[in-house]
Amino acid sequence: MLRHRRHAFTLIELLVVIAIIGVLIALLLPAVQQAREAARRISCTNNLKQLALAVHNYESANGCFPQMTLWPSATPVVGWSTSWLVPILQYTEQSPMYDAYNFSHGPYWTPGTAVPTAANTTVTYSSLPLLRCPSDGQTAKARDSLCGMTNYLGNMGGPGVIRPYSGTIVHPDNSPTSLVPATVRGGATLITIATITDGTSNTAVISERLVGRPAGSAGAGTARNDPDAKRAIWDTASPTGMVPTGNPNDAMAFIGACNRIPISQLSLGSYGTGQMWTAGYPSYVVIAGYNHYNAPNSLGCTPTAATDPYASVGGQSRTYGTPWGSESPTSRHPGGVNMAFSDGSVKFIKDTINLPTFWAIGSRNMGEVVSSDAY
């Protein structure tokens, strides 16, 4: 009587199959991650595009770009005022949010107190997908605050040691800048399309920064080698502080000091960036903006107390960053950041961009000649 042989995998064949499946999975996962990041980057680009077009619509209706803060407004002596993002909401798909905001009460603080103003908590506490880059990854509120956050900030210009406030979304001259000499402010007045003499296609208007850390996770400071180091601000030796010298060598000296921060040095602050999308601050603090100093995705650095005249002003000027420090755009996109330009276009700026070129696309009227293939 004939017997049929049973067919089965040998142990070696089974191991080979498992090894092949493992290799295929190892190849597939990076491809899936890259596809997801590509989708997130496209979403970020679309957000910036909408905001840049809203800025243009605002300029068409009001004759100027939105100012960094809407001063004067109902705000207490601590200095908070409505940020540039609120008035442009009417030109996006967020008109109901704009209509709900009470401009006579300011963004966050009740005048004369240190508590949220009930008139605007509906707006201030709201988190808008339009203002968040999906690649950021942080869902907890910065500084353990109730306020909605933003990854998208206005271009203040820079480097500060050459010319601060040389960007496209800057503070008005009647903001609380009397502490900042006019020679330092550099004529930061109403910005129009006509005042962007360097060309709208070569002048940035909005870029992205990673939001600040929750206060509970940041502790006394963030370490230099922490994965979230780009969310923080570091105390850095500066040859000039806030004094504009116009000398590129002074800018490079500060950048060198920033890049050489020791691993053991903890940050001054790590929760300030983008923590309240409705709020701006006086012109000696970078909170609703970023600047063009060090390369994209570099550490945030501010001059030491010895060279910063506002070091004692509530500690705000240095823990949030200053216009004469380096608060560069940052992101989780591999290799660079998304940046919207004054003509409404959005471009990807690489971390390896030449620094003088990066400075040039941050200024509106300093006469630099930049070709689009330079970045």
C-alpha positions as CSV (number, residue, x, y, z in Angstrom):
1,M,0.0,0.0,0.0
2,L,1.4,3.3,-1.1
3,R,1.9,6.1,1.5
4,H,1.8,9.8,0.6
5,R,4.6,11.9,2.0
6,R,3.6,15.0,4.0
7,H,5.2,18.2,2.8
8,A,6.4,20.7,5.5
9,F,8.8,23.6,6.0
10,T,12.1,22.7,7.4
11,L,13.4,24.9,10.2
12,I,16.0,26.5,7.9
13,E,13.3,27.4,5.4
14,L,11.1,28.9,8.1
15,L,14.0,31.0,9.4
16,V,14.8,32.2,5.8
17,V,11.1,33.3,5.3
18,I,11.1,35.1,8.6
19,A,14.4,36.9,7.7
20,I,12.9,38.0,4.4
21,I,9.8,39.3,6.0
22,G,11.9,41.2,8.5
23,V,14.0,42.8,5.7
24,L,10.8,43.8,3.9
25,I,9.4,45.4,7.0
26,A,12.6,47.2,7.6
27,L,12.5,48.6,4.1
28,L,8.8,49.4,4.4
29,L,8.7,51.4,7.7
30,P,11.1,54.2,6.6
31,A,9.1,54.5,3.3
32,V,5.8,54.8,5.4
33,Q,7.5,57.4,7.7
34,Q,8.7,59.4,4.8
35,A,5.3,59.4,3.1
36,R,3.7,60.6,6.4
37,E,6.3,63.3,6.8
38,A,5.8,64.4,3.2
39,A,2.1,64.7,3.9
40,R,2.7,66.7,7.1
41,R,5.1,69.0,5.2
42,I,2.5,69.6,2.5
43,S,0.0,70.5,5.3
44,C,2.5,72.9,6.8
45,T,3.1,74.5,3.5
46,N,-0.7,75.0,2.9
47,N,-1.0,76.6,6.4
48,L,1.8,79.1,5.6
49,K,0.3,79.8,2.1
50,Q,-3.1,80.6,3.7
51,L,-1.5,82.9,6.2
52,A,0.7,84.7,3.6
53,L,-2.4,85.3,1.4
54,A,-4.2,86.6,4.5
55,V,-1.4,89.1,5.1
56,H,-1.7,90.3,1.5
57,N,-5.5,90.7,1.9
58,Y,-4.9,92.6,5.1
59,E,-2.4,94.9,3.2
60,S,-4.9,95.4,0.4
61,A,-7.7,96.4,2.9
62,N,-5.6,98.4,5.3
63,G,-2.7,99.8,3.3
64,C,0.0,98.0,5.3
65,F,1.2,94.6,6.6
66,P,-0.1,93.6,10.1
67,Q,2.1,94.9,12.9
68,M,3.7,92.6,15.4
69,T,1.5,93.9,18.2
70,L,-1.6,96.1,18.1
71,W,-0.4,98.7,20.5
72,P,-2.0,100.7,22.1
73,S,-4.7,98.4,23.3
74,A,-6.4,97.6,26.6
75,T,-3.5,95.8,28.2
76,P,-1.8,96.1,31.6
77,V,1.7,97.4,32.5
78,V,3.2,93.9,32.0
79,G,3.1,94.7,28.3
80,W,1.0,92.0,26.6
81,S,-0.9,93.2,23.5
82,T,-2.8,91.5,20.7
83,S,-0.6,89.7,18.2
84,W,-0.5,90.2,14.4
85,L,-2.2,86.8,13.9
86,V,-5.6,87.9,15.3
87,P,-6.5,90.7,12.8
88,I,-5.6,88.5,9.8
89,L,-8.1,85.7,10.9
90,Q,-10.8,87.6,9.0
91,Y,-9.0,86.8,5.7
92,T,-8.8,83.1,6.4
93,E,-11.5,80.6,7.1
94,Q,-11.5,81.7,10.7
95,S,-13.9,84.7,10.5
96,P,-16.1,83.5,13.4
97,M,-13.0,83.4,15.6
98,Y,-12.1,86.9,14.5
99,D,-15.7,88.1,15.2
100,A,-15.5,86.6,18.7
101,Y,-12.4,88.5,19.7
102,N,-12.9,91.7,21.8
103,F,-10.1,94.1,20.7
104,S,-11.0,96.5,23.5
105,H,-9.9,94.0,26.2
106,G,-6.6,92.7,24.8
107,P,-5.5,89.2,24.4
108,Y,-4.8,87.5,27.7
109,W,-4.4,89.7,30.7
110,T,-7.1,91.7,32.5
111,P,-5.9,95.3,32.8
112,G,-4.2,95.8,36.1
113,T,-4.2,92.1,37.1
114,A,-2.4,88.9,36.2
115,V,-5.4,86.8,35.3
116,P,-6.9,85.9,31.9
117,T,-9.5,88.3,30.7
118,A,-12.8,86.5,30.5
119,A,-13.8,88.6,27.4
120,N,-11.3,86.7,25.2
121,T,-10.7,83.3,26.7
122,T,-12.9,81.7,24.0
123,V,-10.5,82.8,21.4
124,T,-7.2,82.7,23.4
125,Y,-7.8,79.2,24.6
126,S,-8.6,77.9,21.2
127,S,-6.2,75.7,19.2
128,L,-6.4,76.3,15.5
129,P,-5.1,73.6,13.1
130,L,-4.2,76.5,10.7
131,L,-1.6,77.7,13.2
132,R,0.0,74.3,14.0
133,C,2.6,72.4,12.0
134,P,1.7,68.7,12.2
135,S,5.3,67.7,12.2
136,D,6.0,69.5,15.5
137,G,4.6,66.6,17.5
138,Q,4.1,68.4,20.8
139,T,0.5,68.3,21.9
140,A,0.9,69.5,25.6
141,K,0.4,73.2,25.9
142,A,3.6,75.3,26.3
143,R,4.3,76.3,29.9
144,D,1.3,74.2,31.0
145,S,-0.9,77.1,29.8
146,L,-4.5,76.9,28.7
147,C,-3.7,79.1,25.7
148,G,-3.7,77.9,22.1
149,M,-0.2,77.7,20.5
150,T,1.2,78.7,17.1
151,N,4.1,77.4,15.1
152,Y,3.9,80.3,12.6
153,L,5.6,83.6,13.5
154,G,6.3,86.9,11.8
155,N,9.7,87.9,10.3
156,M,11.3,90.6,12.5
157,G,14.5,90.8,10.4
158,G,18.1,90.8,11.6
159,P,20.7,90.0,12.5
160,G,20.2,92.5,15.4
161,V,23.8,93.4,15.5
162,I,23.6,94.6,11.9
163,R,20.0,95.9,11.8
164,P,17.1,94.7,14.0
165,Y,13.5,95.2,13.0
166,S,14.5,95.0,9.3
167,G,11.8,92.4,8.5
168,T,8.2,92.6,7.3
169,I,6.2,92.1,10.5
170,V,7.6,94.4,13.1
171,H,6.5,96.5,16.0
172,P,4.9,99.9,15.5
173,D,6.9,102.9,16.5
174,N,4.2,103.8,19.1
175,S,4.5,100.5,20.9
176,P,6.2,100.5,24.3
177,T,9.6,101.0,22.6
178,S,10.7,104.2,24.4
179,L,13.2,102.0,26.2
180,V,14.6,101.0,22.9
181,P,16.4,103.9,21.2
182,A,15.3,105.0,17.8
183,T,18.8,104.2,16.4
184,V,18.3,100.6,17.5
185,R,14.7,100.3,16.2
186,G,15.9,101.4,12.8
187,G,12.7,103.0,11.6
188,A,10.4,100.2,12.2
189,T,7.2,101.8,10.9
190,L,4.3,100.7,8.7
191,I,5.4,98.1,6.2
192,T,3.8,98.1,2.7
193,I,4.5,96.3,-0.5
194,A,6.2,99.5,-1.7
195,T,8.6,99.5,1.2
196,I,9.9,96.0,0.4
197,T,12.4,97.3,-2.0
198,D,14.5,94.2,-2.0
199,G,11.7,92.4,-3.8
200,T,8.7,90.5,-2.4
201,S,9.9,87.2,-3.9
202,N,13.1,87.4,-2.0
203,T,11.8,88.8,1.3
204,A,10.4,86.4,4.0
205,V,7.2,87.2,5.9
206,I,6.3,84.1,8.0
207,S,8.2,81.0,9.0
208,E,7.8,78.3,11.6
209,R,9.3,77.6,15.0
210,L,8.8,74.7,17.4
211,V,6.5,75.6,20.2
212,G,7.8,75.9,23.8
213,R,8.0,73.0,26.2
214,P,5.5,72.4,29.0
215,A,6.9,73.9,32.2
216,G,6.7,70.6,34.1
217,S,8.9,68.8,31.6
218,A,11.4,71.6,31.2
219,G,12.5,71.8,34.9
220,A,15.1,74.4,35.6
221,G,16.2,74.4,32.0
222,T,16.8,72.3,28.9
223,A,20.2,70.5,28.3
224,R,22.2,71.3,25.2
225,N,21.9,67.7,24.0
226,D,18.2,67.3,24.8
227,P,16.0,66.3,21.8
228,D,14.0,69.4,22.5
229,A,16.9,71.8,22.6
230,K,15.6,73.7,19.6
231,R,12.6,74.8,21.7
232,A,14.8,76.7,24.2
233,I,16.8,79.9,24.6
234,W,20.4,80.0,25.8
235,D,22.5,82.6,27.5
236,T,25.3,83.5,25.1
237,A,28.3,85.8,25.2
238,S,27.9,88.7,22.8
239,P,30.5,91.2,21.7
240,T,28.0,94.1,21.3
241,G,24.7,93.2,22.9
242,M,21.9,95.3,21.4
243,V,24.1,97.9,19.8
244,P,23.9,97.7,16.0
245,T,27.4,97.9,14.6
246,G,26.6,97.0,11.0
247,N,29.6,94.7,11.1
248,P,29.0,91.1,9.8
249,N,32.0,89.9,11.8
250,D,30.2,90.8,15.0
251,A,27.3,88.7,13.9
252,M,29.5,85.8,13.1
253,A,31.2,86.1,16.5
254,F,27.8,85.8,18.3
255,I,26.9,82.8,16.1
256,G,30.1,81.1,16.9
257,A,29.5,81.6,20.7
258,C,26.0,80.2,20.2
259,N,27.2,77.2,18.4
260,R,29.8,76.5,21.0
261,I,27.4,76.3,24.0
262,P,28.7,73.5,26.4
263,I,26.7,70.3,26.7
264,S,26.5,71.0,30.5
265,Q,24.9,74.5,30.1
266,L,21.2,74.6,30.7
267,S,18.9,77.0,28.9
268,L,17.5,80.2,30.3
269,G,14.0,79.4,29.2
270,S,12.2,76.7,27.2
271,Y,8.5,77.5,27.2
272,G,8.1,80.9,25.4
273,T,8.0,80.2,21.7
274,G,4.5,80.3,20.3
275,Q,2.9,79.7,23.7
276,M,0.0,82.2,23.1
277,W,-1.0,82.8,19.5
278,T,-3.2,85.8,20.4
279,A,-0.5,87.6,22.3
280,G,2.5,89.8,21.5
281,Y,4.9,91.7,23.7
282,P,7.0,94.9,23.6
283,S,9.7,95.2,21.0
284,Y,12.5,94.1,23.2
285,V,11.1,90.5,23.3
286,V,10.7,88.0,20.5
287,I,7.4,86.1,21.2
288,A,5.2,86.4,18.1
289,G,8.1,86.5,15.7
290,Y,11.4,85.0,14.7
291,N,14.5,86.5,13.2
292,H,17.2,85.9,10.6
293,Y,20.5,85.4,12.4
294,N,21.8,81.9,12.8
295,A,20.9,79.2,10.3
296,P,17.5,77.5,10.4
297,N,17.2,74.8,13.1
298,S,20.0,76.3,15.2
299,L,19.8,76.9,18.9
300,G,18.0,80.0,20.2
301,C,20.6,82.3,21.8
302,T,20.3,85.7,23.6
303,P,23.0,88.0,24.8
304,T,24.3,87.7,28.4
305,A,22.8,90.0,31.1
306,A,25.9,92.2,30.9
307,T,25.1,93.2,27.4
308,D,21.3,93.2,27.5
309,P,19.8,96.3,29.0
310,Y,16.5,94.5,29.5
311,A,17.8,91.6,31.5
312,S,16.1,92.9,34.6
313,V,12.7,93.6,33.0
314,G,10.8,90.8,34.6
315,G,13.2,88.3,33.1
316,Q,11.0,88.4,30.0
317,S,13.5,89.8,27.6
318,R,15.9,86.9,27.9
319,T,13.8,83.9,28.7
320,Y,11.7,84.5,25.5
321,G,14.6,85.8,23.3
322,T,15.4,89.2,22.0
323,P,15.7,90.9,18.6
324,W,19.5,91.2,19.1
325,G,19.7,87.5,19.9
326,S,19.2,84.6,17.5
327,E,15.7,83.2,17.4
328,S,15.9,81.3,14.1
329,P,13.1,79.3,12.5
330,T,13.0,75.7,13.6
331,S,11.0,72.6,12.7
332,R,10.9,68.8,12.7
333,H,11.1,68.7,8.9
334,P,14.3,66.8,7.9
335,G,16.9,69.3,6.6
336,G,15.2,72.7,6.9
337,V,12.0,74.8,7.5
338,N,9.1,76.0,5.5
339,M,9.0,79.8,4.9
340,A,6.4,82.1,3.3
341,F,7.6,85.0,1.2
342,S,6.1,88.4,0.7
343,D,4.8,87.5,-2.7
344,G,2.7,84.8,-1.2
345,S,4.9,81.9,-2.2
346,V,6.2,79.2,0.2
347,K,9.7,77.7,-0.1
348,F,11.7,75.1,1.8
349,I,14.8,76.7,3.3
350,K,17.6,74.3,4.0
351,D,19.7,74.3,7.2
352,T,22.8,74.6,5.0
353,I,21.8,77.9,3.5
354,N,24.6,80.5,3.2
355,L,24.3,82.8,6.2
356,P,24.6,86.1,4.3
357,T,21.8,84.8,2.0
358,F,19.7,83.9,5.0
359,W,20.2,87.4,6.4
360,A,19.3,88.9,3.0
361,I,16.0,87.2,2.6
362,G,15.1,88.4,6.1
363,S,15.5,92.1,5.3
364,R,13.0,94.2,3.3
365,N,15.1,97.2,2.1
366,M,18.9,96.7,2.7
367,G,19.7,96.4,-0.9
368,E,21.1,92.9,-1.0
369,V,21.0,91.2,-4.4
370,V,19.9,87.5,-3.9
371,S,19.1,85.1,-6.7
372,S,16.3,82.5,-6.1
373,D,18.7,79.7,-6.8
374,A,20.9,80.7,-3.8
375,Y,18.3,79.1,-1.5
